[in-house]
């Protein structure tokens, strides 16, 4: 019945800064905007790969930042070291690559709102291996 994660959604404090980060620094592709009746953009859909997306909505002015129950979301990359170098070249603060307890490479970054993002590179020893074929 379930296939994959369709999208993750964030309410962000500065929509333009978040679009800049996710598109120009992380490399996602702009898919479409959410436009209200006044013709103003209030959200955006960004394409990650395949059938996966990130959805961003502008927080209302004066809306307090709400505590989040989620911890992070994870994006798969082809080559963890190449991804790390490319992001650092764009000015993104990236942790050094290390093997996680699942046998996969990982690095960590944050978006403009401080949301944690894991970048994940599978190995032949990754615990997820049987599900990737």
Backbone torsions as a table, in degrees:
resi	resn	phi	psi	omega
1	UNK	NA	-51.3	179.5
2	UNK	-88.2	141.8	-178.5
3	UNK	-108.5	-52.4	-174.0
4	UNK	-166.4	174.6	172.6
5	UNK	-72.8	123.7	179.8
6	UNK	-78.1	-47.6	177.1
7	UNK	-162.9	162.7	167.5
8	UNK	-116.5	148.7	-175.2
9	UNK	-124.5	137.8	177.1
10	UNK	-129.5	140.9	167.4
11	UNK	-95.5	120.3	-171.5
12	UNK	-114.7	153.9	-178.6
13	UNK	-78.4	-30.7	-179.3
14	UNK	-137.4	99.4	-175.1
15	UNK	-59.4	-43.7	-178.9
16	UNK	-62.8	-42.8	178.7
17	UNK	-64.1	-38.1	179.8
18	UNK	-69.4	-40.6	176.7
19	UNK	-62.1	-44.3	178.0
20	UNK	-55.0	-47.5	-179.1
21	UNK	-63.7	-54.9	-173.7
22	UNK	-67.7	-34.3	-179.0
23	UNK	-88.0	-56.0	-171.8
24	UNK	-83.2	-24.2	179.3
25	UNK	-103.1	-43.1	-177.9
26	UNK	-88.2	-23.5	174.7
27	UNK	94.2	13.6	175.1
28	UNK	-71.6	162.5	-177.9
29	UNK	-109.9	133.9	176.5
30	UNK	-64.1	125.2	179.7
31	UNK	-99.6	-56.2	177.9
32	UNK	-165.3	163.3	179.0
33	UNK	-104.5	154.4	167.5
34	UNK	-97.9	123.1	-176.4
35	UNK	-118.3	131.8	178.6
36	UNK	-84.4	179.6	-177.1
37	UNK	-63.1	-22.3	178.7
38	UNK	-86.5	2.7	179.2
39	UNK	81.7	15.0	-178.2
40	UNK	-99.6	139.4	175.8
41	UNK	-74.1	130.0	176.6
42	UNK	-123.3	-3.1	178.8
43	UNK	-166.1	172.0	-177.0
44	UNK	-151.1	150.1	174.7
45	UNK	-113.2	127.1	-178.5
46	UNK	-118.9	134.4	-177.9
47	UNK	-87.5	127.3	177.0
48	UNK	-88.3	-63.0	179.1
49	UNK	-175.9	157.6	177.7
50	UNK	51.6	-119.7	-179.1
51	UNK	-109.4	23.5	-176.2
52	UNK	-106.7	137.5	-176.7
53	UNK	-138.1	160.0	168.3
54	UNK	-117.2	132.2	-179.2
55	UNK	-112.7	128.6	179.9
56	UNK	-121.8	135.3	174.8
57	UNK	-125.5	137.8	177.6
58	UNK	-69.1	129.3	174.2
59	UNK	-67.1	148.0	177.8
60	UNK	-68.1	145.9	177.6
61	UNK	-54.9	132.7	179.2
62	UNK	79.4	-4.2	179.5
63	UNK	-68.3	123.3	-179.5
64	UNK	-67.6	148.5	175.2
65	UNK	-66.5	130.5	-177.3
66	UNK	-95.9	142.9	175.5
67	UNK	-61.9	141.1	-178.9
68	UNK	-103.1	137.4	176.9
69	UNK	-89.7	-18.5	179.3
70	UNK	-79.5	158.6	-177.5
71	UNK	-102.6	-43.5	-179.3
72	UNK	-172.5	171.4	164.5
73	UNK	-126.3	161.2	-170.9
74	UNK	-126.5	134.3	176.3
75	UNK	-116.6	132.2	177.3
76	UNK	-78.0	139.4	175.5
77	UNK	-123.0	155.7	179.2
78	UNK	-69.6	-47.0	-174.4
79	UNK	-137.1	109.9	-173.1
80	UNK	-62.8	-39.5	-179.4
81	UNK	-69.9	-41.8	178.1
82	UNK	-64.0	-42.0	178.6
83	UNK	-63.3	-41.5	178.9
84	UNK	-61.5	-47.6	179.9
85	UNK	-62.7	-42.9	-178.7
86	UNK	-63.7	-41.8	179.6
87	UNK	-68.8	-41.7	177.7
88	UNK	-61.7	-37.4	178.1
89	UNK	-64.0	-24.1	178.1
90	UNK	-93.7	5.9	176.8
91	UNK	87.4	11.5	-179.9
92	UNK	-84.7	134.0	176.0
93	UNK	-76.6	114.4	-175.6
94	UNK	-125.6	136.1	175.1
95	UNK	-69.3	164.6	174.9
96	UNK	-72.8	145.2	177.6
97	UNK	-61.3	139.4	174.3
98	UNK	-150.4	156.2	178.3
99	UNK	-81.3	128.4	176.5
100	UNK	-82.8	173.5	-178.3
101	UNK	-67.2	-13.0	176.9
102	UNK	-89.1	2.3	180.0
103	UNK	82.0	11.0	179.8
104	UNK	-109.2	148.8	175.0
105	UNK	-72.5	146.7	177.2
106	UNK	-149.1	149.3	168.2
107	UNK	-137.2	163.8	-176.1
108	UNK	-128.8	140.8	175.4
109	UNK	-137.2	171.9	174.6
110	UNK	-131.2	144.6	175.4
111	UNK	-84.7	179.1	-176.4
112	UNK	-59.3	-22.2	177.6
113	UNK	-93.0	4.5	178.9
114	UNK	86.7	5.5	178.3
115	UNK	-67.2	130.9	-179.4
116	UNK	-79.0	135.2	178.7
117	UNK	-128.9	127.6	175.7
118	UNK	-98.5	134.6	170.2
119	UNK	-106.2	133.5	-164.5
120	UNK	-127.2	128.8	174.8
121	UNK	-121.0	115.0	-179.0
122	UNK	-71.2	150.5	176.3
123	UNK	-123.6	174.9	177.0
124	UNK	-67.2	-16.0	179.9
125	UNK	-100.1	1.4	-177.8
126	UNK	-60.8	135.1	178.3
127	UNK	-61.8	-24.4	-179.6
128	UNK	-77.7	-8.4	-174.4
129	UNK	-43.5	-49.9	-177.9
130	UNK	-61.1	-19.9	-177.5
131	UNK	-95.6	-6.8	-174.5
132	UNK	-92.6	-7.2	-174.4
133	UNK	-83.9	NA	NA
